[in-house]
Amino acid sequence: MITWDENMSTGLPLIDAQHKMLFDKFNEFSTNISDETATNVLDFLQFYATWHFAKEEEYMAKYDCPAADLNKQAHAEFLATFGGFYEQWQTGSMSPELVNSIYKSLEDWLVNHILQVDTQLHAYVSREQGVRSKE
């Protein structure tokens, strides 16, 4: 289970809300990992992660965050990993052990990525907001 923490804030309420939604759906998957509804959650995550990553990359570029390239590369790697996991899930070729291993790997990636990469955006959002308030 992933729990939101204010240390994960990017300084952008929209992006933070999207992260919380990812966490909620990811957590929903964890509670339904062996249930038929897991497929619906995975379908949602496949779409939502792709959409969210595009929005986040847009904001990284807008605020000229130096982590933008690293962020984009990490997103591509995540989508490739998740895509492989999703494909295995769809074909029914996953053992319970593999499901748990991949789940833990994706959970760790989400938390670490947000804490180490996405949060770098906060300083640049704050800087931009400070410039606007002085105008």
N, C-alpha and C positions, 0 to 999 in steps of 0.2 A: 504494500500500500504506500502511496506517495501522499505526503501531507504538505500543503502550501505553507511557506514560511516567508515573512516579509523580507528576509535576506535574499529572496529570489526575485525581488522587484526589479523591473527594468526602467522604472520611472514613467512608463506609459501604461495608464490604466487599461487601455484596449488590449495590449499585448499580455499584460498580467492576467486579465480575464480569460484570454485565450489559453494561457498556460494552465490556469485553474480548470478550464473545461477539458483540456487534454488529461490532466490528472484525474478528474472525475471519471472520464470514460475509461482511462487505463485501469483505475481502481475497480470500475464496474466489470471490466474484463477479468480482473483477478478473482472477483467473487463468483464469476460465471465461467471459469476457465474450462470446465469440463461439460458445460451446458450448451445446448443448441444456440442460446442467445449470444454466446461468445462470437459467433460468426457475424451477427449484426453489429456488435461493438467493434470488431476488427474492420468491417466494411466502413464504419464511421471513422475510425482512426486512420485508415488508409487515405480517405478523402480529406479529413480535417488536418492531418499533419502536413499534407502537401499544400493546402490552402494557407494554413497558419505560417508555414515556413516562408512562403512567398511574401506575406504581409510583413513578417519580421525582417526579412532581407530588405524590403522596401524602406522600412524605418531605419535600419542600420545605415543604408546609403543616404537617406535624407539627413540624418544627424551626423554624417561623416564619421562614423565609429570605426576606429582602426581594426576592430575585430570582424568587420564585415566579410572579408574573404575567408577567414577561418570559419566563420559562422556558416557561410554558404557551402563550404566543403563538408563541414560536419553534417549539415542537413542532407546533402547528397548521400553521404555514407549511411546515415540513419535510414533514409528511404530505401536504399539498396538492401540493408540488413532486414528492415521491417518487411520489405517486399518479398524477400526470400522466405521469411517466416510465414507471411500471409499465404504465399503460394503452397508451402508445405501443409499449412492448416487446411487450405481448400482441397488439397488432394488427399487428405486423410493420412498422410505419411509421417505423422509425428507421434512419438511415444510420450507418455506423461512426463518422463524424465526430461526429454528434450523441450517440451512445452515449458516446464518450470525453469530450465536453464536459460532459455531464450527470454522468457518473461523477466527473469532477474537481470539479465544483460540489458534489456530495453529499459527497465526501471532505473538501473544505475546510470545509463546513458542520459535519460531525461533529466534526472536530478543534477548530475555533474555538468551537463551541457548548460543548463540554465544558470547554475551557480558560477561556472567558470567562464562562460562565453556571453550569454545573453545579458547578464547583469552588468557587463561592461558598457552597455548602452546607457545606463543610468546617468553616468557622469556627463555624457554628451547631451542628453535630454535636459538635464539640469542646467548645463552651460547655456544652451539655447534659450531656455525659459528665463534665465537670468539676464541675458542680452535683451530679450523682448521686454522685460519688466523695467529696464533702464531707459527704454526708448520713450 
